[in-house]
């Protein structure tokens, strides 16, 4: 009788250990995904800041950089942001 209870307790411990390991792996994957998303958002923000600086420099120099390239860059960044938000 005691052996049966000990065996049941060992099974419970083993199941709990497996559950904890699975939860740990899930949280690690979630953390990696969040890190990738945050890095993407940081790149998007840096790109917008870069475009804004270029635009301001162009206005200060009265030099007309191609507005089409700014629009294309902005559209690409916006689509990347929308893709990241959809994840």
PDB file of N, CA, C and O in Angstrom, chain B, residues numbered from 101:
ATOM      1  N   UNK B 101       0.830  -1.191   0.000  1.00  0.00           N
ATOM      2  CA  UNK B 101       0.000   0.000   0.000  1.00  0.00           C
ATOM      3  C   UNK B 101       0.878   1.261   0.000  1.00  0.00           C
ATOM      4  O   UNK B 101       0.643   2.183  -0.781  1.00  0.00           O
ATOM      5  N   UNK B 102       1.865   1.295   0.857  1.00  0.00           N
ATOM      6  CA  UNK B 102       2.745   2.463   0.933  1.00  0.00           C
ATOM      7  C   UNK B 102       3.530   2.609  -0.364  1.00  0.00           C
ATOM      8  O   UNK B 102       3.732   3.728  -0.838  1.00  0.00           O
ATOM      9  N   UNK B 103       3.976   1.501  -0.944  1.00  0.00           N
ATOM     10  CA  UNK B 103       4.713   1.557  -2.206  1.00  0.00           C
ATOM     11  C   UNK B 103       3.854   2.171  -3.313  1.00  0.00           C
ATOM     12  O   UNK B 103       4.347   2.948  -4.130  1.00  0.00           O
ATOM     13  N   UNK B 104       2.593   1.823  -3.330  1.00  0.00           N
ATOM     14  CA  UNK B 104       1.679   2.365  -4.338  1.00  0.00           C
ATOM     15  C   UNK B 104       1.547   3.878  -4.174  1.00  0.00           C
ATOM     16  O   UNK B 104       1.569   4.608  -5.165  1.00  0.00           O
ATOM     17  N   UNK B 105       1.412   4.354  -2.950  1.00  0.00           N
ATOM     18  CA  UNK B 105       1.302   5.794  -2.696  1.00  0.00           C
ATOM     19  C   UNK B 105       2.591   6.516  -3.065  1.00  0.00           C
ATOM     20  O   UNK B 105       2.557   7.609  -3.631  1.00  0.00           O
ATOM     21  N   UNK B 106       3.722   5.906  -2.745  1.00  0.00           N
ATOM     22  CA  UNK B 106       5.014   6.505  -3.109  1.00  0.00           C
ATOM     23  C   UNK B 106       5.138   6.582  -4.627  1.00  0.00           C
ATOM     24  O   UNK B 106       5.594   7.595  -5.158  1.00  0.00           O
ATOM     25  N   UNK B 107       4.743   5.537  -5.323  1.00  0.00           N
ATOM     26  CA  UNK B 107       4.801   5.528  -6.785  1.00  0.00           C
ATOM     27  C   UNK B 107       3.890   6.605  -7.368  1.00  0.00           C
ATOM     28  O   UNK B 107       4.266   7.278  -8.328  1.00  0.00           O
ATOM     29  N   UNK B 108       2.715   6.773  -6.809  1.00  0.00           N
ATOM     30  CA  UNK B 108       1.794   7.820  -7.267  1.00  0.00           C
ATOM     31  C   UNK B 108       2.386   9.209  -7.038  1.00  0.00           C
ATOM     32  O   UNK B 108       2.265  10.088  -7.892  1.00  0.00           O
ATOM     33  N   UNK B 109       3.022   9.403  -5.894  1.00  0.00           N
ATOM     34  CA  UNK B 109       3.651  10.699  -5.598  1.00  0.00           C
ATOM     35  C   UNK B 109       4.794  10.977  -6.578  1.00  0.00           C
ATOM     36  O   UNK B 109       4.976  12.110  -7.022  1.00  0.00           O
ATOM     37  N   UNK B 110       5.556   9.944  -6.910  1.00  0.00           N
ATOM     38  CA  UNK B 110       6.647  10.107  -7.875  1.00  0.00           C
ATOM     39  C   UNK B 110       6.090  10.472  -9.252  1.00  0.00           C
ATOM     40  O   UNK B 110       6.665  11.305  -9.952  1.00  0.00           O
ATOM     41  N   UNK B 111       4.990   9.863  -9.635  1.00  0.00           N
ATOM     42  CA  UNK B 111       4.353  10.182 -10.913  1.00  0.00           C
ATOM     43  C   UNK B 111       3.856  11.625 -10.920  1.00  0.00           C
ATOM     44  O   UNK B 111       4.004  12.335 -11.915  1.00  0.00           O
ATOM     45  N   UNK B 112       3.276  12.045  -9.826  1.00  0.00           N
ATOM     46  CA  UNK B 112       2.793  13.428  -9.712  1.00  0.00           C
ATOM     47  C   UNK B 112       3.964  14.390  -9.831  1.00  0.00           C
ATOM     48  O   UNK B 112       3.871  15.398 -10.532  1.00  0.00           O
ATOM     49  N   UNK B 113       5.070  14.089  -9.149  1.00  0.00           N
ATOM     50  CA  UNK B 113       6.266  14.946  -9.217  1.00  0.00           C
ATOM     51  C   UNK B 113       6.797  15.014 -10.646  1.00  0.00           C
ATOM     52  O   UNK B 113       7.147  16.090 -11.131  1.00  0.00           O
ATOM     53  N   UNK B 114       6.855  13.867 -11.316  1.00  0.00           N
ATOM     54  CA  UNK B 114       7.373  13.821 -12.687  1.00  0.00           C
ATOM     55  C   UNK B 114       6.489  14.632 -13.634  1.00  0.00           C
ATOM     56  O   UNK B 114       6.998  15.368 -14.479  1.00  0.00           O
ATOM     57  N   UNK B 115       5.167  14.501 -13.496  1.00  0.00           N
ATOM     58  CA  UNK B 115       4.250  15.284 -14.338  1.00  0.00           C
ATOM     59  C   UNK B 115       4.411  16.780 -14.084  1.00  0.00           C
ATOM     60  O   UNK B 115       4.411  17.577 -15.022  1.00  0.00           O
ATOM     61  N   UNK B 116       4.547  17.153 -12.831  1.00  0.00           N
ATOM     62  CA  UNK B 116       4.704  18.572 -12.486  1.00  0.00           C
ATOM     63  C   UNK B 116       6.019  19.114 -13.040  1.00  0.00           C
ATOM     64  O   UNK B 116       6.067  20.233 -13.550  1.00  0.00           O
ATOM     65  N   UNK B 117       7.084  18.321 -12.940  1.00  0.00           N
ATOM     66  CA  UNK B 117       8.377  18.749 -13.488  1.00  0.00           C
ATOM     67  C   UNK B 117       8.279  18.933 -15.000  1.00  0.00           C
ATOM     68  O   UNK B 117       8.808  19.905 -15.540  1.00  0.00           O
ATOM     69  N   UNK B 118       7.611  18.014 -15.683  1.00  0.00           N
ATOM     70  CA  UNK B 118       7.438  18.126 -17.136  1.00  0.00           C
ATOM     71  C   UNK B 118       6.601  19.353 -17.487  1.00  0.00           C
ATOM     72  O   UNK B 118       6.900  20.049 -18.457  1.00  0.00           O
ATOM     73  N   UNK B 119       5.570  19.619 -16.716  1.00  0.00           N
ATOM     74  CA  UNK B 119       4.725  20.792 -16.958  1.00  0.00           C
ATOM     75  C   UNK B 119       5.531  22.075 -16.794  1.00  0.00           C
ATOM     76  O   UNK B 119       5.409  23.001 -17.595  1.00  0.00           O
ATOM     77  N   UNK B 120       6.355  22.122 -15.750  1.00  0.00           N
ATOM     78  CA  UNK B 120       7.173  23.315 -15.496  1.00  0.00           C
ATOM     79  C   UNK B 120       8.185  23.518 -16.621  1.00  0.00           C
ATOM     80  O   UNK B 120       8.404  24.649 -17.054  1.00  0.00           O
ATOM     81  N   UNK B 121       8.802  22.446 -17.096  1.00  0.00           N
ATOM     82  CA  UNK B 121       9.750  22.561 -18.205  1.00  0.00           C
ATOM     83  C   UNK B 121       9.058  23.051 -19.473  1.00  0.00           C
ATOM     84  O   UNK B 121       9.597  23.896 -20.188  1.00  0.00           O
ATOM     85  N   UNK B 122       7.891  22.534 -19.749  1.00  0.00           N
ATOM     86  CA  UNK B 122       7.140  22.968 -20.936  1.00  0.00           C
ATOM     87  C   UNK B 122       6.768  24.446 -20.827  1.00  0.00           C
ATOM     88  O   UNK B 122       6.863  25.183 -21.809  1.00  0.00           O
ATOM     89  N   UNK B 123       6.351  24.875 -19.661  1.00  0.00           N
ATOM     90  CA  UNK B 123       6.010  26.289 -19.440  1.00  0.00           C
ATOM     91  C   UNK B 123       7.245  27.164 -19.611  1.00  0.00           C
ATOM     92  O   UNK B 123       7.167  28.254 -20.177  1.00  0.00           O
ATOM     93  N   UNK B 124       8.373  26.688 -19.126  1.00  0.00           N
ATOM     94  CA  UNK B 124       9.632  27.429 -19.251  1.00  0.00           C
ATOM     95  C   UNK B 124      10.001  27.594 -20.731  1.00  0.00           C
ATOM     96  O   UNK B 124      10.380  28.687 -21.155  1.00  0.00           O
ATOM     97  N   UNK B 125       9.893  26.519 -21.516  1.00  0.00           N
ATOM     98  CA  UNK B 125      10.190  26.603 -22.951  1.00  0.00           C
ATOM     99  C   UNK B 125       9.224  27.558 -23.651  1.00  0.00           C
ATOM    100  O   UNK B 125       9.635  28.335 -24.514  1.00  0.00           O
ATOM    101  N   UNK B 126       7.948  27.504 -23.286  1.00  0.00           N
ATOM    102  CA  UNK B 126       6.955  28.397 -23.893  1.00  0.00           C
ATOM    103  C   UNK B 126       7.296  29.852 -23.614  1.00  0.00           C
ATOM    104  O   UNK B 126       7.222  30.698 -24.506  1.00  0.00           O
ATOM    105  N   UNK B 127       7.671  30.139 -22.364  1.00  0.00           N
ATOM    106  CA  UNK B 127       8.018  31.513 -22.002  1.00  0.00           C
ATOM    107  C   UNK B 127       9.286  31.979 -22.710  1.00  0.00           C
ATOM    108  O   UNK B 127       9.390  33.148 -23.084  1.00  0.00           O
ATOM    109  N   UNK B 128      10.243  31.089 -22.897  1.00  0.00           N
ATOM    110  CA  UNK B 128      11.453  31.453 -23.639  1.00  0.00           C
ATOM    111  C   UNK B 128      11.119  31.803 -25.086  1.00  0.00           C
ATOM    112  O   UNK B 128      11.626  32.790 -25.617  1.00  0.00           O
ATOM    113  N   UNK B 129      10.271  31.003 -25.726  1.00  0.00           N
ATOM    114  CA  UNK B 129       9.859  31.296 -27.108  1.00  0.00           C
ATOM    115  C   UNK B 129       9.101  32.620 -27.182  1.00  0.00           C
ATOM    116  O   UNK B 129       9.315  33.416 -28.096  1.00  0.00           O
ATOM    117  N   UNK B 130       8.225  32.846 -26.225  1.00  0.00           N
ATOM    118  CA  UNK B 130       7.467  34.095 -26.191  1.00  0.00           C
ATOM    119  C   UNK B 130       8.408  35.285 -26.018  1.00  0.00           C
ATOM    120  O   UNK B 130       8.218  36.328 -26.644  1.00  0.00           O
ATOM    121  N   UNK B 131       9.409  35.128 -25.177  1.00  0.00           N
ATOM    122  CA  UNK B 131      10.392  36.182 -24.954  1.00  0.00           C
ATOM    123  C   UNK B 131      11.182  36.468 -26.230  1.00  0.00           C
ATOM    124  O   UNK B 131      11.415  37.629 -26.566  1.00  0.00           O
ATOM    125  N   UNK B 132      11.596  35.415 -26.946  1.00  0.00           N
ATOM    126  CA  UNK B 132      12.324  35.605 -28.200  1.00  0.00           C
ATOM    127  C   UNK B 132      11.466  36.332 -29.230  1.00  0.00           C
ATOM    128  O   UNK B 132      11.948  37.226 -29.925  1.00  0.00           O
ATOM    129  N   UNK B 133      10.204  35.951 -29.327  1.00  0.00           N
ATOM    130  CA  UNK B 133       9.294  36.604 -30.266  1.00  0.00           C
ATOM    131  C   UNK B 133       9.124  38.084 -29.916  1.00  0.00           C
ATOM    132  O   UNK B 133       9.157  38.943 -30.797  1.00  0.00           O
ATOM    133  N   UNK B 134       8.944  38.372 -28.638  1.00  0.00           N
ATOM    134  CA  UNK B 134       8.790  39.761 -28.204  1.00  0.00           C
ATOM    135  C   UNK B 134      10.055  40.562 -28.509  1.00  0.00           C
ATOM    136  O   UNK B 134       9.973  41.716 -28.930  1.00  0.00           O
ATOM    137  N   UNK B 135      11.216  39.957 -28.298  1.00  0.00           N
ATOM    138  CA  UNK B 135      12.474  40.640 -28.584  1.00  0.00           C
ATOM    139  C   UNK B 135      12.598  40.951 -30.072  1.00  0.00           C
ATOM    140  O   UNK B 135      13.040  42.039 -30.443  1.00  0.00           O
ATOM    141  N   UNK B 136      12.210  39.997 -30.933  1.00  0.00           N
ATOM    142  CA  UNK B 136      12.254  40.245 -32.375  1.00  0.00           C
ATOM    143  C   UNK B 136      11.303  41.375 -32.764  1.00  0.00           C
ATOM    144  O   UNK B 136      11.655  42.232 -33.575  1.00  0.00           O
ATOM    145  N   UNK B 137      10.105  41.379 -32.192  1.00  0.00           N
ATOM    146  CA  UNK B 137       9.140  42.435 -32.513  1.00  0.00           C
ATOM    147  C   UNK B 137       9.650  43.794 -32.049  1.00  0.00           C
ATOM    148  O   UNK B 137       9.528  44.784 -32.771  1.00  0.00           O
ATOM    149  N   UNK B 138      10.221  43.845 -30.852  1.00  0.00           N
ATOM    150  CA  UNK B 138      10.732  45.117 -30.347  1.00  0.00           C
ATOM    151  C   UNK B 138      11.902  45.610 -31.192  1.00  0.00           C
ATOM    152  O   UNK B 138      12.016  46.808 -31.448  1.00  0.00           O
ATOM    153  N   UNK B 139      12.771  44.702 -31.628  1.00  0.00           N
ATOM    154  CA  UNK B 139      13.873  45.106 -32.500  1.00  0.00           C
ATOM    155  C   UNK B 139      13.350  45.634 -33.827  1.00  0.00           C
ATOM    156  O   UNK B 139      13.886  46.605 -34.361  1.00  0.00           O
ATOM    157  N   UNK B 140      12.313  45.008 -34.364  1.00  0.00           N
ATOM    158  CA  UNK B 140      11.711  45.495 -35.610  1.00  0.00           C
ATOM    159  C   UNK B 140      11.129  46.889 -35.412  1.00  0.00           C
ATOM    160  O   UNK B 140      11.318  47.772 -36.249  1.00  0.00           O
ATOM    161  N   UNK B 141      10.431  47.081 -34.317  1.00  0.00           N
ATOM    162  CA  UNK B 141       9.849  48.404 -34.036  1.00  0.00           C
ATOM    163  C   UNK B 141      10.946  49.445 -33.864  1.00  0.00           C
ATOM    164  O   UNK B 141      10.793  50.582 -34.312  1.00  0.00           O
ATOM    165  N   UNK B 142      12.041  49.076 -33.224  1.00  0.00           N
ATOM    166  CA  UNK B 142      13.157  50.002 -33.055  1.00  0.00           C
ATOM    167  C   UNK B 142      13.750  50.377 -34.409  1.00  0.00           C
ATOM    168  O   UNK B 142      14.082  51.540 -34.638  1.00  0.00           O
ATOM    169  N   UNK B 143      13.885  49.408 -35.301  1.00  0.00           N
ATOM    170  CA  UNK B 143      14.391  49.698 -36.638  1.00  0.00           C
ATOM    171  C   UNK B 143      13.449  50.630 -37.388  1.00  0.00           C
ATOM    172  O   UNK B 143      13.895  51.545 -38.081  1.00  0.00           O
ATOM    173  N   UNK B 144      12.165  50.403 -37.253  1.00  0.00           N
ATOM    174  CA  UNK B 144      11.181  51.262 -37.916  1.00  0.00           C
ATOM    175  C   UNK B 144      11.287  52.686 -37.391  1.00  0.00           C
ATOM    176  O   UNK B 144      11.302  53.641 -38.168  1.00  0.00           O
ATOM    177  N   UNK B 145      11.360  52.826 -36.083  1.00  0.00           N
ATOM    178  CA  UNK B 145      11.463  54.160 -35.482  1.00  0.00           C
ATOM    179  C   UNK B 145      12.737  54.849 -35.938  1.00  0.00           C
ATOM    180  O   UNK B 145      12.713  56.027 -36.294  1.00  0.00           O
ATOM    181  N   UNK B 146      13.860  54.119 -35.931  1.00  0.00           N
ATOM    182  CA  UNK B 146      15.122  54.710 -36.374  1.00  0.00           C
ATOM    183  C   UNK B 146      15.052  55.123 -37.834  1.00  0.00           C
ATOM    184  O   UNK B 146      15.617  56.148 -38.214  1.00  0.00           O
ATOM    185  N   UNK B 147      14.369  54.341 -38.655  1.00  0.00           N
ATOM    186  CA  UNK B 147      14.233  54.696 -40.065  1.00  0.00           C
ATOM    187  C   UNK B 147      13.394  55.956 -40.232  1.00  0.00           C
ATOM    188  O   UNK B 147      13.735  56.830 -41.029  1.00  0.00           O
ATOM    189  N   UNK B 148      12.290  56.053 -39.478  1.00  0.00           N
ATOM    190  CA  UNK B 148      11.477  57.264 -39.544  1.00  0.00           C
ATOM    191  C   UNK B 148      12.272  58.481 -39.090  1.00  0.00           C
ATOM    192  O   UNK B 148      12.172  59.552 -39.690  1.00  0.00           O
ATOM    193  N   UNK B 149      13.060  58.319 -38.036  1.00  0.00           N
ATOM    194  CA  UNK B 149      13.878  59.436 -37.565  1.00  0.00           C
ATOM    195  C   UNK B 149      14.904  59.824 -38.614  1.00  0.00           C
ATOM    196  O   UNK B 149      15.167  61.009 -38.820  1.00  0.00           O
ATOM    197  N   UNK B 150      15.486  58.835 -39.278  1.00  0.00           N
ATOM    198  CA  UNK B 150      16.471  59.093 -40.314  1.00  0.00           C
ATOM    199  C   UNK B 150      15.839  59.845 -41.482  1.00  0.00           C
ATOM    200  O   UNK B 150      16.418  60.805 -41.989  1.00  0.00           O
ATOM    201  N   UNK B 151      14.660  59.413 -41.906  1.00  0.00           N
ATOM    202  CA  UNK B 151      13.954  60.073 -43.006  1.00  0.00           C
ATOM    203  C   UNK B 151      13.603  61.501 -42.611  1.00  0.00           C
ATOM    204  O   UNK B 151      13.739  62.421 -43.418  1.00  0.00           O
ATOM    205  N   UNK B 152      13.152  61.691 -41.374  1.00  0.00           N
ATOM    206  CA  UNK B 152      12.790  63.026 -40.908  1.00  0.00           C
ATOM    207  C   UNK B 152      14.013  63.941 -40.892  1.00  0.00           C
ATOM    208  O   UNK B 152      13.921  65.106 -41.278  1.00  0.00           O
ATOM    209  N   UNK B 153      15.146  63.423 -40.451  1.00  0.00           N
ATOM    210  CA  UNK B 153      16.377  64.236 -40.437  1.00  0.00           C
ATOM    211  C   UNK B 153      16.791  64.614 -41.854  1.00  0.00           C
ATOM    212  O   UNK B 153      17.179  65.753 -42.112  1.00  0.00           O
ATOM    213  N   UNK B 154      16.704  63.638 -42.783  1.00  0.00           N
ATOM    214  CA  UNK B 154      17.050  63.922 -44.175  1.00  0.00           C
ATOM    215  C   UNK B 154      16.142  65.006 -44.737  1.00  0.00           C
ATOM    216  O   UNK B 154      16.596  65.917 -45.429  1.00  0.00           O
ATOM    217  N   UNK B 155      14.852  64.897 -44.430  1.00  0.00           N
ATOM    218  CA  UNK B 155      13.879  65.858 -44.933  1.00  0.00           C
ATOM    219  C   UNK B 155      14.188  67.254 -44.376  1.00  0.00           C
ATOM    220  O   UNK B 155      14.145  68.241 -45.111  1.00  0.00           O
ATOM    221  N   UNK B 156      14.499  67.332 -43.078  1.00  0.00           N
ATOM    222  CA  UNK B 156      14.800  68.634 -42.477  1.00  0.00           C
ATOM    223  C   UNK B 156      16.071  69.226 -43.071  1.00  0.00           C
ATOM    224  O   UNK B 156      16.134  70.427 -43.335  1.00  0.00           O
ATOM    225  N   UNK B 157      17.098  68.375 -43.284  1.00  0.00           N
ATOM    226  CA  UNK B 157      18.328  68.864 -43.898  1.00  0.00           C
ATOM    227  C   UNK B 157      18.052  69.371 -45.306  1.00  0.00           C
ATOM    228  O   UNK B 157      18.599  70.393 -45.723  1.00  0.00           O
ATOM    229  N   UNK B 158      17.214  68.664 -46.030  1.00  0.00           N
ATOM    230  CA  UNK B 158      16.888  69.071 -47.393  1.00  0.00           C
ATOM    231  C   UNK B 158      16.149  70.403 -47.386  1.00  0.00           C
ATOM    232  O   UNK B 158      16.392  71.251 -48.244  1.00  0.00           O
ATOM    233  N   UNK B 159      15.254  70.593 -46.430  1.00  0.00           N
ATOM    234  CA  UNK B 159      14.531  71.862 -46.335  1.00  0.00           C
ATOM    235  C   UNK B 159      15.480  72.989 -45.956  1.00  0.00           C
ATOM    236  O   UNK B 159      15.359  74.102 -46.468  1.00  0.00           O
ATOM    237  N   UNK B 160      16.426  72.708 -45.062  1.00  0.00           N
ATOM    238  CA  UNK B 160      17.383  73.733 -44.651  1.00  0.00           C
ATOM    239  C   UNK B 160      18.303  74.120 -45.797  1.00  0.00           C
ATOM    240  O   UNK B 160      18.677  75.286 -45.929  1.00  0.00           O
ATOM    241  N   UNK B 161      18.668  73.154 -46.624  1.00  0.00           N
ATOM    242  CA  UNK B 161      19.581  73.421 -47.736  1.00  0.00           C
ATOM    243  C   UNK B 161      18.846  73.886 -48.983  1.00  0.00           C
ATOM    244  O   UNK B 161      19.475  74.178 -50.001  1.00  0.00           O
ATOM    245  N   UNK B 162      17.521  73.959 -48.914  1.00  0.00           N
ATOM    246  CA  UNK B 162      16.689  74.265 -50.081  1.00  0.00           C
ATOM    247  C   UNK B 162      17.022  73.334 -51.241  1.00  0.00           C
ATOM    248  O   UNK B 162      16.949  73.708 -52.412  1.00  0.00           O
ATOM    249  N   UNK B 163      17.386  72.125 -50.878  1.00  0.00           N
ATOM    250  CA  UNK B 163      17.698  71.097 -51.865  1.00  0.00           C
ATOM    251  C   UNK B 163      16.538  70.113 -51.871  1.00  0.00           C
ATOM    252  O   UNK B 163      16.130  69.610 -50.824  1.00  0.00           O
ATOM    253  N   UNK B 164      16.020  69.849 -53.041  1.00  0.00           N
ATOM    254  CA  UNK B 164      14.834  68.998 -53.143  1.00  0.00           C
ATOM    255  C   UNK B 164      15.242  67.549 -53.377  1.00  0.00           C
ATOM    256  O   UNK B 164      15.464  67.143 -54.518  1.00  0.00           O
ATOM    257  N   UNK B 165      15.343  66.758 -52.290  1.00  0.00           N
ATOM    258  CA  UNK B 165      15.530  65.318 -52.442  1.00  0.00           C
ATOM    259  C   UNK B 165      14.221  64.744 -52.944  1.00  0.00           C
ATOM    260  O   UNK B 165      13.150  65.300 -52.701  1.00  0.00           O
ATOM    261  N   UNK B 166      14.313  63.671 -53.617  1.00  0.00           N
ATOM    262  CA  UNK B 166      13.147  63.070 -54.254  1.00  0.00           C
ATOM    263  C   UNK B 166      12.047  62.754 -53.249  1.00  0.00           C
ATOM    264  O   UNK B 166      12.217  61.873 -52.405  1.00  0.00           O
ATOM    265  N   UNK B 167      10.912  63.467 -53.328  1.00  0.00           N
ATOM    266  CA  UNK B 167       9.808  63.161 -52.417  1.00  0.00           C
ATOM    267  C   UNK B 167       9.240  61.768 -52.669  1.00  0.00           C
ATOM    268  O   UNK B 167       8.657  61.159 -51.772  1.00  0.00           O
ATOM    269  N   UNK B 168       9.411  61.268 -53.888  1.00  0.00           N
ATOM    270  CA  UNK B 168       8.916  59.935 -54.203  1.00  0.00           C
ATOM    271  C   UNK B 168       9.663  58.897 -53.378  1.00  0.00           C
ATOM    272  O   UNK B 168       9.064  57.938 -52.890  1.00  0.00           O
ATOM    273  N   UNK B 169      10.986  59.088 -53.219  1.00  0.00           N
ATOM    274  CA  UNK B 169      11.754  58.114 -52.434  1.00  0.00           C
ATOM    275  C   UNK B 169      11.339  58.161 -50.971  1.00  0.00           C
ATOM    276  O   UNK B 169      11.293  57.124 -50.310  1.00  0.00           O
ATOM    277  N   UNK B 170      11.033  59.354 -50.455  1.00  0.00           N
ATOM    278  CA  UNK B 170      10.551  59.463 -49.072  1.00  0.00           C
ATOM    279  C   UNK B 170       9.210  58.745 -48.923  1.00  0.00           C
ATOM    280  O   UNK B 170       8.976  58.047 -47.937  1.00  0.00           O
ATOM    281  N   UNK B 171       8.333  58.924 -49.910  1.00  0.00           N
ATOM    282  CA  UNK B 171       7.026  58.265 -49.857  1.00  0.00           C
ATOM    283  C   UNK B 171       7.172  56.751 -49.938  1.00  0.00           C
ATOM    284  O   UNK B 171       6.496  56.014 -49.219  1.00  0.00           O
ATOM    285  N   UNK B 172       8.059  56.294 -50.819  1.00  0.00           N
ATOM    286  CA  UNK B 172       8.263  54.856 -50.972  1.00  0.00           C
ATOM    287  C   UNK B 172       8.826  54.264 -49.681  1.00  0.00           C
ATOM    288  O   UNK B 172       8.388  53.207 -49.228  1.00  0.00           O
ATOM    289  N   UNK B 173       9.801  54.959 -49.098  1.00  0.00           N
ATOM    290  CA  UNK B 173      10.389  54.493 -47.841  1.00  0.00           C
ATOM    291  C   UNK B 173       9.337  54.461 -46.733  1.00  0.00           C
ATOM    292  O   UNK B 173       9.270  53.506 -45.959  1.00  0.00           O
ATOM    293  N   UNK B 174       8.529  55.495 -46.664  1.00  0.00           N
ATOM    294  CA  UNK B 174       7.476  55.548 -45.656  1.00  0.00           C
ATOM    295  C   UNK B 174       6.450  54.442 -45.843  1.00  0.00           C
ATOM    296  O   UNK B 174       5.984  53.849 -44.870  1.00  0.00           O
ATOM    297  N   UNK B 175       6.098  54.165 -47.093  1.00  0.00           N
ATOM    298  CA  UNK B 175       5.129  53.096 -47.368  1.00  0.00           C
ATOM    299  C   UNK B 175       5.687  51.739 -46.975  1.00  0.00           C
ATOM    300  O   UNK B 175       4.968  50.905 -46.426  1.00  0.00           O
ATOM    301  N   UNK B 176       6.970  51.514 -47.255  1.00  0.00           N
ATOM    302  CA  UNK B 176       7.580  50.238 -46.874  1.00  0.00           C
ATOM    303  C   UNK B 176       7.619  50.085 -45.359  1.00  0.00           C
ATOM    304  O   UNK B 176       7.328  49.012 -44.831  1.00  0.00           O
ATOM    305  N   UNK B 177       7.976  51.148 -44.669  1.00  0.00           N
ATOM    306  CA  UNK B 177       8.033  51.087 -43.212  1.00  0.00           C
ATOM    307  C   UNK B 177       6.651  50.881 -42.610  1.00  0.00           C
ATOM    308  O   UNK B 177       6.490  50.144 -41.638  1.00  0.00           O
ATOM    309  N   UNK B 178       5.658  51.539 -43.195  1.00  0.00           N
ATOM    310  CA  UNK B 178       4.290  51.370 -42.703  1.00  0.00           C
ATOM    311  C   UNK B 178       3.808  49.931 -42.893  1.00  0.00           C
ATOM    312  O   UNK B 178       3.168  49.366 -42.006  1.00  0.00           O
ATOM    313  N   UNK B 179       4.112  49.343 -44.045  1.00  0.00           N
ATOM    314  CA  UNK B 179       3.695  47.950 -44.267  1.00  0.00           C
ATOM    315  C   UNK B 179       4.417  47.007 -43.316  1.00  0.00           C
ATOM    316  O   UNK B 179       3.829  46.029 -42.854  1.00  0.00           O
ATOM    317  N   UNK B 180       5.689  47.284 -43.015  1.00  0.00           N
ATOM    318  CA  UNK B 180       6.424  46.463 -42.046  1.00  0.00           C
ATOM    319  C   UNK B 180       5.804  46.591 -40.661  1.00  0.00           C
ATOM    320  O   UNK B 180       5.666  45.599 -39.945  1.00  0.00           O
ATOM    321  N   UNK B 181       5.435  47.796 -40.288  1.00  0.00           N
ATOM    322  CA  UNK B 181       4.804  48.013 -38.986  1.00  0.00           C
ATOM    323  C   UNK B 181       3.461  47.293 -38.911  1.00  0.00           C
ATOM    324  O   UNK B 181       3.149  46.664 -37.900  1.00  0.00           O
ATOM    325  N   UNK B 182       2.666  47.384 -39.975  1.00  0.00           N
ATOM    326  CA  UNK B 182       1.374  46.696 -39.991  1.00  0.00           C
ATOM    327  C   UNK B 182       1.555  45.190 -39.894  1.00  0.00           C
ATOM    328  O   UNK B 182       0.777  44.510 -39.225  1.00  0.00           O
ATOM    329  N   UNK B 183       2.577  44.667 -40.557  1.00  0.00           N
ATOM    330  CA  UNK B 183       2.852  43.235 -40.484  1.00  0.00           C
ATOM    331  C   UNK B 183       3.207  42.839 -39.054  1.00  0.00           C
ATOM    332  O   UNK B 183       2.725  41.823 -38.553  1.00  0.00           O
ATOM    333  N   UNK B 184       4.046  43.635 -38.396  1.00  0.00           N
ATOM    334  CA  UNK B 184       4.445  43.333 -37.019  1.00  0.00           C
ATOM    335  C   UNK B 184       3.261  43.410 -36.069  1.00  0.00           C
ATOM    336  O   UNK B 184       3.154  42.598 -35.150  1.00  0.00           O
ATOM    337  N   UNK B 185       2.380  44.365 -36.275  1.00  0.00           N
ATOM    338  CA  UNK B 185       1.225  44.494 -35.395  1.00  0.00           C
ATOM    339  C   UNK B 185       0.242  43.355 -35.612  1.00  0.00           C
ATOM    340  O   UNK B 185      -0.498  42.996 -34.696  1.00  0.00           O
ATOM    341  N   UNK B 186       0.224  42.783 -36.807  1.00  0.00           N
ATOM    342  CA  UNK B 186      -0.667  41.676 -37.103  1.00  0.00           C
ATOM    343  C   UNK B 186      -0.216  40.358 -36.498  1.00  0.00           C
ATOM    344  O   UNK B 186      -0.989  39.402 -36.437  1.00  0.00           O
ATOM    345  N   UNK B 187       1.016  40.305 -36.057  1.00  0.00           N
ATOM    346  CA  UNK B 187       1.533  39.040 -35.500  1.00  0.00           C
ATOM    347  C   UNK B 187       0.921  38.778 -34.195  1.00  0.00           C
ATOM    348  O   UNK B 187       1.223  37.765 -33.564  1.00  0.00           O
TER     349      UNK B 187
END
